[in-house]
Amino acid sequence: MEIETPEKAKSLLKLMDALEDLDDVQSVTANFEMTDELMSLSMV
């Protein structure tokens, strides 16, 4: 799956962080592609 908009990228990264923070979750994996530029914009 390719992530193309900053809004979707931010939502996806927020979801992954929330899942990783859960005590019952041992690992989180994802299948997505996003440009480095979009990734850096989403981390702010």
mmCIF file as Biopython writes it, N, C-alpha, C and O atoms, coordinates in Angstrom:
data_model
#
loop_
_atom_site.group_PDB
_atom_site.id
_atom_site.type_symbol
_atom_site.label_atom_id
_atom_site.label_alt_id
_atom_site.label_comp_id
_atom_site.label_asym_id
_atom_site.label_entity_id
_atom_site.label_seq_id
_atom_site.pdbx_PDB_ins_code
_atom_site.Cartn_x
_atom_site.Cartn_y
_atom_site.Cartn_z
_atom_site.occupancy
_atom_site.B_iso_or_equiv
_atom_site.auth_seq_id
_atom_site.auth_asym_id
_atom_site.pdbx_PDB_model_num
ATOM 1   N N  . MET A ? 1  ? 0.854  -1.156 0.000  1.0 0.0 1  A 1 
ATOM 2   C CA . MET A ? 1  ? 0.000  0.000  0.000  1.0 0.0 1  A 1 
ATOM 3   C C  . MET A ? 1  ? 0.906  1.226  0.000  1.0 0.0 1  A 1 
ATOM 4   O O  . MET A ? 1  ? 1.844  1.310  0.792  1.0 0.0 1  A 1 
ATOM 5   N N  . GLU A ? 2  ? 0.632  2.149  -0.865 1.0 0.0 2  A 1 
ATOM 6   C CA . GLU A ? 2  ? 1.407  3.372  -0.925 1.0 0.0 2  A 1 
ATOM 7   C C  . GLU A ? 2  ? 0.646  4.512  -0.253 1.0 0.0 2  A 1 
ATOM 8   O O  . GLU A ? 2  ? -0.522 4.757  -0.556 1.0 0.0 2  A 1 
ATOM 9   N N  . ILE A ? 3  ? 1.316  5.194  0.650  1.0 0.0 3  A 1 
ATOM 10  C CA . ILE A ? 3  ? 0.739  6.328  1.357  1.0 0.0 3  A 1 
ATOM 11  C C  . ILE A ? 3  ? 1.165  7.588  0.618  1.0 0.0 3  A 1 
ATOM 12  O O  . ILE A ? 3  ? 2.356  7.829  0.423  1.0 0.0 3  A 1 
ATOM 13  N N  . GLU A ? 4  ? 0.186  8.389  0.209  1.0 0.0 4  A 1 
ATOM 14  C CA . GLU A ? 4  ? 0.497  9.525  -0.655 1.0 0.0 4  A 1 
ATOM 15  C C  . GLU A ? 4  ? 0.212  10.890 -0.058 1.0 0.0 4  A 1 
ATOM 16  O O  . GLU A ? 4  ? 0.717  11.893 -0.564 1.0 0.0 4  A 1 
ATOM 17  N N  . THR A ? 5  ? -0.586 10.961 1.009  1.0 0.0 5  A 1 
ATOM 18  C CA . THR A ? 5  ? -0.927 12.268 1.569  1.0 0.0 5  A 1 
ATOM 19  C C  . THR A ? 5  ? -0.379 12.391 2.987  1.0 0.0 5  A 1 
ATOM 20  O O  . THR A ? 5  ? -0.283 11.397 3.707  1.0 0.0 5  A 1 
ATOM 21  N N  . PRO A ? 6  ? -0.025 13.599 3.384  1.0 0.0 6  A 1 
ATOM 22  C CA . PRO A ? 6  ? 0.482  13.797 4.750  1.0 0.0 6  A 1 
ATOM 23  C C  . PRO A ? 6  ? -0.522 13.407 5.826  1.0 0.0 6  A 1 
ATOM 24  O O  . PRO A ? 6  ? -0.132 12.930 6.892  1.0 0.0 6  A 1 
ATOM 25  N N  . GLU A ? 7  ? -1.806 13.603 5.561  1.0 0.0 7  A 1 
ATOM 26  C CA . GLU A ? 7  ? -2.832 13.256 6.544  1.0 0.0 7  A 1 
ATOM 27  C C  . GLU A ? 7  ? -2.869 11.749 6.783  1.0 0.0 7  A 1 
ATOM 28  O O  . GLU A ? 7  ? -2.936 11.302 7.928  1.0 0.0 7  A 1 
ATOM 29  N N  . LYS A ? 8  ? -2.826 10.971 5.711  1.0 0.0 8  A 1 
ATOM 30  C CA . LYS A ? 8  ? -2.834 9.515  5.848  1.0 0.0 8  A 1 
ATOM 31  C C  . LYS A ? 8  ? -1.559 9.030  6.515  1.0 0.0 8  A 1 
ATOM 32  O O  . LYS A ? 8  ? -1.592 8.111  7.333  1.0 0.0 8  A 1 
ATOM 33  N N  . ALA A ? 9  ? -0.438 9.644  6.168  1.0 0.0 9  A 1 
ATOM 34  C CA . ALA A ? 9  ? 0.837  9.248  6.765  1.0 0.0 9  A 1 
ATOM 35  C C  . ALA A ? 9  ? 0.823  9.509  8.260  1.0 0.0 9  A 1 
ATOM 36  O O  . ALA A ? 9  ? 1.238  8.655  9.044  1.0 0.0 9  A 1 
ATOM 37  N N  . LYS A ? 10 ? 0.359  10.662 8.654  1.0 0.0 10 A 1 
ATOM 38  C CA . LYS A ? 10 ? 0.314  11.012 10.077 1.0 0.0 10 A 1 
ATOM 39  C C  . LYS A ? 10 ? -0.615 10.067 10.832 1.0 0.0 10 A 1 
ATOM 40  O O  . LYS A ? 10 ? -0.286 9.621  11.931 1.0 0.0 10 A 1 
ATOM 41  N N  . SER A ? 11 ? -1.768 9.760  10.254 1.0 0.0 11 A 1 
ATOM 42  C CA . SER A ? 11 ? -2.719 8.845  10.895 1.0 0.0 11 A 1 
ATOM 43  C C  . SER A ? 11 ? -2.134 7.448  11.036 1.0 0.0 11 A 1 
ATOM 44  O O  . SER A ? 11 ? -2.288 6.812  12.079 1.0 0.0 11 A 1 
ATOM 45  N N  . LEU A ? 12 ? -1.469 6.970  10.003 1.0 0.0 12 A 1 
ATOM 46  C CA . LEU A ? 12 ? -0.880 5.636  10.036 1.0 0.0 12 A 1 
ATOM 47  C C  . LEU A ? 12 ? 0.215  5.545  11.094 1.0 0.0 12 A 1 
ATOM 48  O O  . LEU A ? 12 ? 0.260  4.579  11.856 1.0 0.0 12 A 1 
ATOM 49  N N  . LEU A ? 13 ? 1.083  6.526  11.147 1.0 0.0 13 A 1 
ATOM 50  C CA . LEU A ? 13 ? 2.158  6.511  12.132 1.0 0.0 13 A 1 
ATOM 51  C C  . LEU A ? 13 ? 1.618  6.649  13.553 1.0 0.0 13 A 1 
ATOM 52  O O  . LEU A ? 13 ? 2.149  6.048  14.486 1.0 0.0 13 A 1 
ATOM 53  N N  . LYS A ? 14 ? 0.573  7.434  13.710 1.0 0.0 14 A 1 
ATOM 54  C CA . LYS A ? 14 ? -0.053 7.581  15.026 1.0 0.0 14 A 1 
ATOM 55  C C  . LYS A ? 14 ? -0.673 6.256  15.473 1.0 0.0 14 A 1 
ATOM 56  O O  . LYS A ? 14 ? -0.550 5.876  16.637 1.0 0.0 14 A 1 
ATOM 57  N N  . LEU A ? 15 ? -1.334 5.555  14.556 1.0 0.0 15 A 1 
ATOM 58  C CA . LEU A ? 15 ? -1.919 4.255  14.861 1.0 0.0 15 A 1 
ATOM 59  C C  . LEU A ? 15 ? -0.843 3.246  15.246 1.0 0.0 15 A 1 
ATOM 60  O O  . LEU A ? 15 ? -1.004 2.507  16.217 1.0 0.0 15 A 1 
ATOM 61  N N  . MET A ? 16 ? 0.241  3.210  14.499 1.0 0.0 16 A 1 
ATOM 62  C CA . MET A ? 16 ? 1.323  2.269  14.800 1.0 0.0 16 A 1 
ATOM 63  C C  . MET A ? 16 ? 1.933  2.556  16.168 1.0 0.0 16 A 1 
ATOM 64  O O  . MET A ? 16 ? 2.233  1.625  16.915 1.0 0.0 16 A 1 
ATOM 65  N N  . ASP A ? 17 ? 2.121  3.825  16.504 1.0 0.0 17 A 1 
ATOM 66  C CA . ASP A ? 17 ? 2.645  4.187  17.822 1.0 0.0 17 A 1 
ATOM 67  C C  . ASP A ? 17 ? 1.689  3.756  18.930 1.0 0.0 17 A 1 
ATOM 68  O O  . ASP A ? 17 ? 2.119  3.243  19.963 1.0 0.0 17 A 1 
ATOM 69  N N  . ALA A ? 18 ? 0.397  3.965  18.712 1.0 0.0 18 A 1 
ATOM 70  C CA . ALA A ? 18 ? -0.598 3.587  19.717 1.0 0.0 18 A 1 
ATOM 71  C C  . ALA A ? 18 ? -0.606 2.078  19.926 1.0 0.0 18 A 1 
ATOM 72  O O  . ALA A ? 18 ? -0.713 1.612  21.060 1.0 0.0 18 A 1 
ATOM 73  N N  . LEU A ? 19 ? -0.495 1.317  18.859 1.0 0.0 19 A 1 
ATOM 74  C CA . LEU A ? 19 ? -0.467 -0.142 18.980 1.0 0.0 19 A 1 
ATOM 75  C C  . LEU A ? 19 ? 0.786  -0.604 19.714 1.0 0.0 19 A 1 
ATOM 76  O O  . LEU A ? 19 ? 0.715  -1.501 20.555 1.0 0.0 19 A 1 
ATOM 77  N N  . GLU A ? 20 ? 1.932  -0.002 19.406 1.0 0.0 20 A 1 
ATOM 78  C CA . GLU A ? 20 ? 3.183  -0.384 20.061 1.0 0.0 20 A 1 
ATOM 79  C C  . GLU A ? 20 ? 3.152  -0.080 21.561 1.0 0.0 20 A 1 
ATOM 80  O O  . GLU A ? 20 ? 3.805  -0.769 22.344 1.0 0.0 20 A 1 
ATOM 81  N N  . ASP A ? 21 ? 2.407  0.935  21.960 1.0 0.0 21 A 1 
ATOM 82  C CA . ASP A ? 21 ? 2.345  1.329  23.366 1.0 0.0 21 A 1 
ATOM 83  C C  . ASP A ? 21 ? 1.472  0.405  24.221 1.0 0.0 21 A 1 
ATOM 84  O O  . ASP A ? 21 ? 1.550  0.445  25.449 1.0 0.0 21 A 1 
ATOM 85  N N  . LEU A ? 22 ? 0.653  -0.415 23.590 1.0 0.0 22 A 1 
ATOM 86  C CA . LEU A ? 22 ? -0.209 -1.323 24.339 1.0 0.0 22 A 1 
ATOM 87  C C  . LEU A ? 22 ? 0.617  -2.431 24.994 1.0 0.0 22 A 1 
ATOM 88  O O  . LEU A ? 22 ? 1.498  -3.009 24.358 1.0 0.0 22 A 1 
ATOM 89  N N  . ASP A ? 23 ? 0.338  -2.724 26.244 1.0 0.0 23 A 1 
ATOM 90  C CA . ASP A ? 23 ? 1.089  -3.740 26.982 1.0 0.0 23 A 1 
ATOM 91  C C  . ASP A ? 23 ? 0.921  -5.140 26.393 1.0 0.0 23 A 1 
ATOM 92  O O  . ASP A ? 23 ? 1.859  -5.936 26.430 1.0 0.0 23 A 1 
ATOM 93  N N  . ASP A ? 24 ? -0.235 -5.449 25.861 1.0 0.0 24 A 1 
ATOM 94  C CA . ASP A ? 24 ? -0.512 -6.791 25.349 1.0 0.0 24 A 1 
ATOM 95  C C  . ASP A ? 24 ? 0.054  -7.029 23.948 1.0 0.0 24 A 1 
ATOM 96  O O  . ASP A ? 24 ? 0.040  -8.165 23.474 1.0 0.0 24 A 1 
ATOM 97  N N  . VAL A ? 25 ? 0.542  -6.007 23.286 1.0 0.0 25 A 1 
ATOM 98  C CA . VAL A ? 25 ? 1.059  -6.142 21.925 1.0 0.0 25 A 1 
ATOM 99  C C  . VAL A ? 25 ? 2.550  -6.425 21.987 1.0 0.0 25 A 1 
ATOM 100 O O  . VAL A ? 25 ? 3.310  -5.675 22.600 1.0 0.0 25 A 1 
ATOM 101 N N  . GLN A ? 26 ? 2.967  -7.525 21.342 1.0 0.0 26 A 1 
ATOM 102 C CA . GLN A ? 26 ? 4.372  -7.905 21.351 1.0 0.0 26 A 1 
ATOM 103 C C  . GLN A ? 26 ? 5.136  -7.317 20.164 1.0 0.0 26 A 1 
ATOM 104 O O  . GLN A ? 26 ? 6.313  -6.978 20.290 1.0 0.0 26 A 1 
ATOM 105 N N  . SER A ? 27 ? 4.468  -7.194 19.010 1.0 0.0 27 A 1 
ATOM 106 C CA . SER A ? 27 ? 5.127  -6.605 17.841 1.0 0.0 27 A 1 
ATOM 107 C C  . SER A ? 27 ? 4.080  -6.029 16.898 1.0 0.0 27 A 1 
ATOM 108 O O  . SER A ? 27 ? 2.927  -6.460 16.875 1.0 0.0 27 A 1 
ATOM 109 N N  . VAL A ? 28 ? 4.511  -5.052 16.129 1.0 0.0 28 A 1 
ATOM 110 C CA . VAL A ? 28 ? 3.635  -4.410 15.152 1.0 0.0 28 A 1 
ATOM 111 C C  . VAL A ? 28 ? 4.343  -4.451 13.804 1.0 0.0 28 A 1 
ATOM 112 O O  . VAL A ? 28 ? 5.496  -4.036 13.686 1.0 0.0 28 A 1 
ATOM 113 N N  . THR A ? 29 ? 3.651  -4.950 12.796 1.0 0.0 29 A 1 
ATOM 114 C CA . THR A ? 29 ? 4.206  -4.960 11.445 1.0 0.0 29 A 1 
ATOM 115 C C  . THR A ? 29 ? 3.247  -4.240 10.519 1.0 0.0 29 A 1 
ATOM 116 O O  . THR A ? 29 ? 2.049  -4.147 10.786 1.0 0.0 29 A 1 
ATOM 117 N N  . ALA A ? 30 ? 3.793  -3.732 9.427  1.0 0.0 30 A 1 
ATOM 118 C CA . ALA A ? 30 ? 2.965  -3.005 8.465  1.0 0.0 30 A 1 
ATOM 119 C C  . ALA A ? 30 ? 3.511  -3.229 7.060  1.0 0.0 30 A 1 
ATOM 120 O O  . ALA A ? 30 ? 4.681  -3.563 6.872  1.0 0.0 30 A 1 
ATOM 121 N N  . ASN A ? 31 ? 2.650  -3.040 6.100  1.0 0.0 31 A 1 
ATOM 122 C CA . ASN A ? 31 ? 3.018  -3.198 4.707  1.0 0.0 31 A 1 
ATOM 123 C C  . ASN A ? 31 ? 2.605  -1.924 3.981  1.0 0.0 31 A 1 
ATOM 124 O O  . ASN A ? 31 ? 1.522  -1.856 3.398  1.0 0.0 31 A 1 
ATOM 125 N N  . PHE A ? 32 ? 3.474  -0.915 4.020  1.0 0.0 32 A 1 
ATOM 126 C CA . PHE A ? 32 ? 3.178  0.330  3.341  1.0 0.0 32 A 1 
ATOM 127 C C  . PHE A ? 32 ? 4.462  0.940  2.796  1.0 0.0 32 A 1 
ATOM 128 O O  . PHE A ? 32 ? 5.564  0.627  3.247  1.0 0.0 32 A 1 
ATOM 129 N N  . GLU A ? 33 ? 4.294  1.804  1.830  1.0 0.0 33 A 1 
ATOM 130 C CA . GLU A ? 33 ? 5.409  2.538  1.262  1.0 0.0 33 A 1 
ATOM 131 C C  . GLU A ? 33 ? 5.090  4.014  1.341  1.0 0.0 33 A 1 
ATOM 132 O O  . GLU A ? 33 ? 3.970  4.445  1.066  1.0 0.0 33 A 1 
ATOM 133 N N  . MET A ? 34 ? 6.109  4.787  1.727  1.0 0.0 34 A 1 
ATOM 134 C CA . MET A ? 34 ? 5.933  6.225  1.800  1.0 0.0 34 A 1 
ATOM 135 C C  . MET A ? 34 ? 7.295  6.857  1.535  1.0 0.0 34 A 1 
ATOM 136 O O  . MET A ? 34 ? 8.327  6.320  1.937  1.0 0.0 34 A 1 
ATOM 137 N N  . THR A ? 35 ? 7.287  7.987  0.864  1.0 0.0 35 A 1 
ATOM 138 C CA . THR A ? 35 ? 8.542  8.660  0.557  1.0 0.0 35 A 1 
ATOM 139 C C  . THR A ? 35 ? 9.213  9.152  1.840  1.0 0.0 35 A 1 
ATOM 140 O O  . THR A ? 35 ? 8.552  9.374  2.855  1.0 0.0 35 A 1 
ATOM 141 N N  . ASP A ? 36 ? 10.521 9.315  1.779  1.0 0.0 36 A 1 
ATOM 142 C CA . ASP A ? 36 ? 11.257 9.823  2.944  1.0 0.0 36 A 1 
ATOM 143 C C  . ASP A ? 36 ? 10.777 11.226 3.305  1.0 0.0 36 A 1 
ATOM 144 O O  . ASP A ? 36 ? 10.697 11.578 4.482  1.0 0.0 36 A 1 
ATOM 145 N N  . GLU A ? 37 ? 10.463 12.014 2.297  1.0 0.0 37 A 1 
ATOM 146 C CA . GLU A ? 37 ? 9.976  13.379 2.534  1.0 0.0 37 A 1 
ATOM 147 C C  . GLU A ? 37 ? 8.657  13.352 3.308  1.0 0.0 37 A 1 
ATOM 148 O O  . GLU A ? 37 ? 8.469  14.105 4.264  1.0 0.0 37 A 1 
ATOM 149 N N  . LEU A ? 38 ? 7.761  12.484 2.883  1.0 0.0 38 A 1 
ATOM 150 C CA . LEU A ? 38 ? 6.466  12.359 3.555  1.0 0.0 38 A 1 
ATOM 151 C C  . LEU A ? 38 ? 6.638  11.820 4.977  1.0 0.0 38 A 1 
ATOM 152 O O  . LEU A ? 38 ? 5.938  12.240 5.898  1.0 0.0 38 A 1 
ATOM 153 N N  . MET A ? 39 ? 7.558  10.904 5.141  1.0 0.0 39 A 1 
ATOM 154 C CA . MET A ? 39 ? 7.834  10.352 6.465  1.0 0.0 39 A 1 
ATOM 155 C C  . MET A ? 39 ? 8.354  11.442 7.394  1.0 0.0 39 A 1 
ATOM 156 O O  . MET A ? 39 ? 7.924  11.521 8.545  1.0 0.0 39 A 1 
ATOM 157 N N  . SER A ? 40 ? 9.253  12.269 6.928  1.0 0.0 40 A 1 
ATOM 158 C CA . SER A ? 40 ? 9.807  13.316 7.782  1.0 0.0 40 A 1 
ATOM 159 C C  . SER A ? 40 ? 8.754  14.378 8.097  1.0 0.0 40 A 1 
ATOM 160 O O  . SER A ? 40 ? 8.757  14.922 9.201  1.0 0.0 40 A 1 
ATOM 161 N N  . LEU A ? 41 ? 7.858  14.687 7.167  1.0 0.0 41 A 1 
ATOM 162 C CA . LEU A ? 41 ? 6.781  15.642 7.435  1.0 0.0 41 A 1 
ATOM 163 C C  . LEU A ? 41 ? 5.815  15.105 8.473  1.0 0.0 41 A 1 
ATOM 164 O O  . LEU A ? 41 ? 5.276  15.868 9.275  1.0 0.0 41 A 1 
ATOM 165 N N  . SER A ? 42 ? 5.594  13.807 8.465  1.0 0.0 42 A 1 
ATOM 166 C CA . SER A ? 42 ? 4.641  13.186 9.369  1.0 0.0 42 A 1 
ATOM 167 C C  . SER A ? 42 ? 5.177  13.065 10.774 1.0 0.0 42 A 1 
ATOM 168 O O  . SER A ? 42 ? 4.391  12.974 11.717 1.0 0.0 42 A 1 
ATOM 169 N N  . MET A ? 43 ? 6.472  13.060 10.949 1.0 0.0 43 A 1 
ATOM 170 C CA . MET A ? 43 ? 7.073  12.877 12.262 1.0 0.0 43 A 1 
ATOM 171 C C  . MET A ? 43 ? 7.036  14.159 13.090 1.0 0.0 43 A 1 
ATOM 172 O O  . MET A ? 43 ? 7.286  14.112 14.295 1.0 0.0 43 A 1 
ATOM 173 N N  . VAL A ? 44 ? 6.737  15.283 12.485 1.0 0.0 44 A 1 
ATOM 174 C CA . VAL A ? 44 ? 6.743  16.568 13.188 1.0 0.0 44 A 1 
ATOM 175 C C  . VAL A ? 44 ? 5.552  16.704 14.089 1.0 0.0 44 A 1 
ATOM 176 O O  . VAL A ? 44 ? 5.398  17.725 14.759 1.0 0.0 44 A 1 
#
